[in-house]
Amino acid sequence: MGSQPLSLAELRQQALAWLTPIYPLAEAQALVRRLLRHFLPDWEQRWLTSGGKAPFPLSLYASWQRALQRLQNREPLAYILGQVEFAGLRLCLRPGVFIPRPETEEWALWTVKRLAPAPPQTILDIGTGSGALALLFARAFPAAQVYAVDRSPFACQTARANARRLGLNLHLACLTFGQSPLPSSWPLRWDLILANPPYIPWTYWEATDLAVRAYEPPEALFCHDTTLYKGIAEFAATHLTSTGAGVVELFPPLAQEVKALFEASGLLTELHCDFSGRPRWLWFQRNEKQALIQSSPPNSLGEAIENKPNKLTSLPSA
């Protein structure tokens, strides 16, 4: 670039020339906008007031190029920026920790809205990763005691750091759910249980997007069977409070099988679709004499489910 800085318009044009051979144009444009917002939070104002002629700071150009090179290698933007937005929370994120997805954000916000009239007091997040779900619910229900587990020490460090940075209280334990008991000081009964477990069968490895396989932790993505769901269902059946409930995220082709596991444990269930129309989350609660809390969100799902998924081009959109 020499000693003369590129204008924002020139920088954008250069970045698109690098990225469009790898990404569709709309995706490349969105990535460039995200990068500009990261490096220059007021870039849009600068662009508008100068017609795109405002200079990009020379001091940032080397870092900008490194970011573009990582994008050329199809590394996820969240790892490049070191952060991700989740339901209004800005979470720090590092390679080796699962990237929370929009589908998860969708059902988490749906759950917060559903529980708002009677907020939970004790919340357990199984497989917390970056802490996204646990911290969202800690923010939404400040009077609740929120607990989270993950088997990855690296993920636990990340979740703990995010909780500290956001000023939210989170009780965290690094353990493998179902193989190690929860800490004895934790509650015995839970008002809300959340889980976004590894749910892609290893048989779908080749069908999963290459960038996901190359960069994200496989232990947070892939599973051999539905054993973990069965363990969560059995735990919920004996550890939910009388009015307690929970939500688990699903791999769409296995939705009916997982639903049957929870019902076999004596729980009442509801299956719901995400914004793409795929069965994505299961609401469950104790099968008490009182009727199942009824709700009729526009994406309630009937019994018929498409069991032939398309190629996985992003993690949850099976």
C-alpha positions in Angstrom: 0.0 0.0 0.0 3.0 2.3 0.4 2.8 5.3 2.7 -0.6 6.5 1.4 -3.6 5.1 3.1 -6.4 3.6 1.1 -9.8 5.2 1.1 -12.6 3.3 2.6 -14.1 2.7 -0.8 -10.7 1.4 -2.1 -10.3 -0.8 1.0 -13.8 -2.3 0.5 -13.2 -2.9 -3.2 -9.9 -4.6 -2.5 -11.4 -6.8 0.3 -14.2 -7.9 -2.0 -11.7 -8.8 -4.7 -10.0 -11.1 -2.2 -13.1 -12.7 -0.8 -15.5 -13.1 -3.7 -13.6 -16.0 -5.2 -14.2 -17.9 -1.9 -17.6 -16.6 -0.7 -20.9 -15.7 -2.5 -21.0 -11.9 -3.1 -23.7 -11.2 -0.5 -21.7 -13.1 2.2 -18.5 -11.4 1.2 -20.1 -8.0 1.5 -21.5 -8.9 4.9 -18.1 -10.1 6.1 -16.5 -6.8 4.9 -19.1 -4.8 6.8 -18.5 -6.7 9.9 -14.7 -6.3 9.6 -15.1 -2.5 9.0 -17.4 -2.2 12.1 -14.8 -4.1 14.1 -11.8 -2.0 13.0 -13.7 1.3 12.7 -16.9 1.4 14.7 -17.9 4.7 13.0 -17.0 3.7 9.5 -20.5 4.3 8.2 -20.5 7.9 9.3 -17.0 8.4 7.9 -18.2 6.9 4.6 -21.4 9.0 4.4 -19.7 12.3 5.2 -16.8 11.7 2.7 -18.6 9.7 0.0 -16.2 6.7 0.7 -13.1 8.9 0.4 -12.2 8.9 4.1 -8.8 7.2 4.7 -8.5 3.9 6.4 -5.8 4.3 9.2 -2.4 3.1 8.2 -1.8 1.8 11.7 -4.7 -0.7 11.3 -3.9 -1.9 7.8 -1.6 -4.8 8.7 -4.2 -6.2 11.1 -6.8 -5.7 8.5 -4.8 -7.8 6.0 -4.2 -10.6 8.5 -8.0 -10.8 9.1 -8.7 -11.0 5.4 -6.1 -13.7 5.0 -7.7 -15.7 7.7 -11.1 -15.3 6.0 -9.5 -16.5 2.8 -8.8 -19.7 4.7 -12.5 -19.8 5.6 -11.8 -19.4 9.3 -14.9 -18.3 11.1 -15.2 -14.6 11.6 -16.0 -15.0 15.3 -12.5 -16.5 15.9 -10.9 -13.8 13.9 -12.6 -11.0 15.8 -12.3 -12.8 19.1 -15.9 -12.1 19.9 -19.5 -12.9 18.9 -22.8 -11.2 19.5 -25.5 -13.4 21.1 -28.9 -11.9 22.0 -27.4 -8.5 22.8 -24.4 -10.0 24.7 -20.9 -9.5 23.3 -19.1 -12.6 24.2 -15.3 -13.2 24.0 -14.5 -16.2 21.9 -11.4 -18.1 21.0 -10.6 -21.1 18.7 -11.4 -24.3 20.5 -14.8 -23.0 21.9 -18.0 -23.6 20.1 -19.5 -20.6 18.3 -23.1 -20.0 19.4 -25.6 -19.9 16.4 -28.6 -17.8 15.5 -30.8 -20.9 15.8 -29.8 -21.2 19.5 -30.4 -17.5 20.1 -33.9 -17.9 18.6 -35.1 -20.6 21.0 -33.3 -18.9 24.0 -35.2 -15.7 23.5 -38.4 -17.7 22.9 -37.8 -19.4 26.2 -37.1 -16.2 28.1 -40.4 -14.8 26.8 -42.3 -17.9 27.7 -41.0 -17.9 31.3 -41.3 -14.2 31.9 -44.6 -14.4 33.8 -43.1 -16.9 36.3 -39.3 -16.5 36.3 -37.2 -19.5 37.2 -35.1 -19.4 40.4 -32.6 -22.2 39.7 -31.2 -22.7 36.1 -28.8 -25.4 34.9 -27.0 -25.1 31.6 -25.5 -28.4 30.4 -22.5 -27.9 28.0 -22.2 -24.2 28.4 -19.3 -23.5 26.0 -18.7 -19.8 25.9 -21.5 -19.3 28.5 -23.9 -17.9 25.9 -27.1 -19.5 27.2 -26.3 -19.3 30.9 -25.3 -15.6 30.7 -28.3 -14.7 28.6 -30.6 -16.3 31.2 -28.6 -14.7 34.1 -29.2 -11.3 32.5 -32.9 -12.0 31.7 -33.7 -13.3 35.2 -31.3 -11.4 37.6 -32.9 -13.0 40.7 -32.1 -16.5 39.5 -29.2 -18.6 40.5 -27.5 -19.8 37.3 -25.3 -22.9 37.1 -23.4 -24.3 34.2 -21.2 -27.3 33.4 -18.8 -28.1 30.5 -16.3 -30.9 30.1 -13.8 -28.6 28.3 -11.5 -26.6 30.7 -10.9 -24.2 27.8 -14.6 -23.6 27.4 -15.0 -23.1 31.2 -12.2 -20.5 31.2 -14.0 -18.7 28.4 -17.4 -18.8 30.1 -15.9 -17.6 33.4 -14.2 -14.7 31.7 -17.3 -13.7 29.9 -19.3 -13.8 33.1 -16.8 -11.6 34.9 -16.5 -9.1 32.0 -20.3 -8.8 31.8 -20.8 -8.6 35.6 -23.1 -11.6 35.7 -23.1 -14.2 38.4 -22.4 -17.7 37.1 -21.7 -20.9 39.1 -19.5 -23.0 36.9 -18.1 -26.6 37.1 -15.8 -28.3 34.7 -17.1 -31.8 34.5 -18.7 -34.3 32.1 -22.4 -34.4 32.6 -23.7 -37.9 33.2 -20.3 -39.2 34.2 -19.5 -37.0 37.2 -22.0 -35.8 39.8 -22.8 -32.1 40.1 -21.1 -30.3 43.0 -22.8 -31.2 46.3 -23.3 -27.5 47.1 -25.6 -27.1 44.0 -29.4 -27.3 44.1 -31.0 -30.7 44.0 -34.0 -29.4 42.1 -34.1 -27.2 39.0 -36.7 -24.8 37.7 -35.1 -24.7 34.3 -32.6 -27.1 32.5 -31.0 -26.0 29.2 -28.8 -27.9 26.8 -27.3 -27.5 23.4 -25.4 -30.8 23.3 -23.2 -32.2 20.5 -25.9 -33.6 18.3 -24.6 -34.2 14.7 -24.0 -37.9 14.2 -20.4 -38.7 13.1 -21.9 -40.3 10.0 -22.7 -36.7 8.9 -19.0 -35.7 9.1 -18.5 -35.4 5.3 -21.8 -33.6 4.8 -20.8 -30.9 7.3 -19.3 -27.6 6.0 -15.6 -27.8 5.7 -15.0 -24.6 7.7 -16.9 -26.1 10.6 -14.9 -29.3 10.5 -11.6 -27.5 10.1 -12.0 -24.9 12.9 -14.6 -25.8 15.5 -14.1 -28.3 18.3 -15.6 -31.6 17.1 -16.4 -32.7 20.6 -18.9 -29.8 20.8 -20.5 -30.8 17.5 -20.5 -34.5 16.9 -22.0 -37.5 18.7 -22.1 -41.2 18.3 -25.8 -41.6 19.4 -28.5 -40.0 21.6 -27.1 -41.2 24.9 -26.5 -37.7 26.2 -30.1 -36.8 25.5 -31.3 -39.9 27.3 -29.2 -38.9 30.3 -30.6 -35.4 30.3 -34.1 -36.7 30.1 -33.6 -39.1 33.0 -32.0 -36.4 35.1 -34.8 -33.9 34.3 -37.5 -36.5 35.2 -36.1 -36.7 38.8 -34.5 -33.3 39.3 -37.0 -30.8 37.9 -39.2 -28.9 40.4 -42.9 -29.6 40.2 -43.3 -26.6 37.9 -39.9 -27.0 36.3 -39.2 -27.2 32.6 -36.4 -27.3 30.1 -35.2 -26.9 26.5 -32.8 -29.0 24.5 -31.6 -28.1 21.0 -31.9 -30.8 18.4 -30.5 -32.2 15.2 -33.6 -32.1 13.0 -33.4 -35.6 11.6 -33.3 -37.0 15.1 -36.0 -34.8 16.5 -38.7 -37.5 16.8 -36.2 -39.9 18.4 -35.2 -37.4 21.0 -38.8 -36.4 21.7 -39.6 -40.1 22.3 -36.7 -40.4 24.8 -38.0 -37.5 26.9 -41.5 -38.9 26.8 -40.2 -42.3 27.8 -38.8 -40.7 30.9 -42.3 -39.5 31.8 -41.9 -35.9 30.6 -44.4 -33.8 28.6 -42.9 -32.4 25.4 -43.4 -29.8 22.7 -41.4 -29.8 19.5 -40.7 -26.4 17.8 -39.3 -25.3 14.5 -36.6 -22.7 13.9 -36.8 -19.8 11.4 -35.9 -22.1 8.6 -38.8 -24.4 9.4 -36.7 -27.3 10.7 -37.5 -29.0 14.1 -34.9 -27.4 16.3 -35.8 -27.4 20.0 -37.7 -29.5 22.4 -39.6 -28.0 25.4 -40.1 -30.5 28.2 -41.6 -30.4 31.7 -42.8 -32.6 34.5 -45.9 -34.7 33.8 -47.9 -33.4 36.8 -51.7 -33.5 37.0 -51.9 -29.9 35.8 -52.1 -29.6 32.1 -49.1 -28.8 30.0 -48.6 -25.0 29.8 -50.1 -24.2 26.5 -48.7 -21.8 24.0 -49.2 -21.4 20.3 -46.2 -19.7 18.8 -46.3 -19.5 15.0 -43.7 -22.2 14.6 -45.3 -25.0 16.6 -44.6 -28.3 14.9 -47.0 -31.2 14.2 -45.9 -34.8 14.2 -44.8 -35.0 10.5 -41.0 -34.3 10.2 -38.8 -34.4 7.2 -36.1 -36.9 7.9 -33.9 -36.3 4.9 -31.6 -33.3 5.7 -29.9 -31.2 3.1 -26.1 -30.9 3.0 -25.0 -29.1 6.2 -23.6 -25.7 5.0 -23.6 -24.3 8.5 -23.7 -26.2 11.8 -27.3 -26.1 13.0 -29.0 -25.8 9.6 -29.2 -29.5 9.0 
